[in-house]
């Protein structure tokens, strides 16, 4: 085989591999990062974070209150999702015929 054709073949292969690496390297890095992020969403990791949040919430509830800020009581869940009678929203004018 002629040296001229051999050099063109080698240059083409090297160029093709370099172009493929330039195009595929960012995708490979992205997939590696996404795989690392997905490890944070396994059942074990979620359970661990939930336990840590509960522990930190318990510590915050048990912390001594300095009296400067008073927390409002938490609303009780209504169960069916319907608004409670004390949860009327913004006050509006009564438009019933009896009020006119």
N, C-alpha and C positions, 0 to 999 in steps of 0.2 A: 504494500500500500504506500502511496505517496506520502511524504512527510507533511505536505501542504494540507491534505485532507485529514490527516491524523490531528494536526494542530487545530483545525476548525472543529472537529468532533470534540476534542478535549475542552476547548474554549466554550463550546455550546453547553456541554455537560456542567462545567464549572459555573457558567453564567446561570444556567437553569437552577442549579442547587442553591446558588446565592440568592436568586430571586425568590425561590420557594422559602428559604429561611427568613428572608426579610418580610415576607407576607405572613408566614405561619408563626413566627416567634411571638408577636403580640397576642395572637389567639391562644397560644400555649400558656403564656403568662397569665392572661385573663382567666382561663380555665383553672389554673392552679390557685389563683386568688379566690375564685368562686368556690372551689372545693374546700379551702380553708374556712371560708365564711359559712359554708353549709354545715361544718362540724359544730358550729354554735347552735344549730337548730335540731340537733338530735334529741331524742326523748330524754336521754341522760342529762344533757346540758340544760335543757329546759327545766327539768326537775331540780337540778342543782341551783339554777338562778331563782326559781320559785322559792326554794328553801332559804336562800340568802335574803331574798326580799322579805320573806316572812320574819326571819330573824331580825333584820334591820327595822322592820315595822314594829315588832315586839319591843325592841330596845327603845324606839322612839316613844311608844306608848308608856313604857315604864320610866322614862326620863322624868326627873322632877320638873314640875311646872313652875316657872319663875313668876307667873301671874301677870306678865306684861301682855301676852297675847292669849286670848281665849278662843278656843276652837268652837265653831258652831256644831251642834249635834248632827250626826249623820242621819239623813232621811231614811225611814224604814221603807223597804221595797213594797210596792202595792200588790205584786204577784201577777196580775193579769196585764200589766202595762198601761192600764187606764189611769188617767190623772186622778189624784186624790181630791177630796172635796176642799182641802186647804190649799191646793195647788192650782189656782185659777188663772194665773198669768197676769198680763197687764190689765188694769182696770179700764173698762169701757163704759160708755153711757148706756143705760138700760133703754132699749128700743121697743119695749113691749107697749101695747096700746094702753095699758092701765097707767103707765107713767107719764103719758102725754097730757 
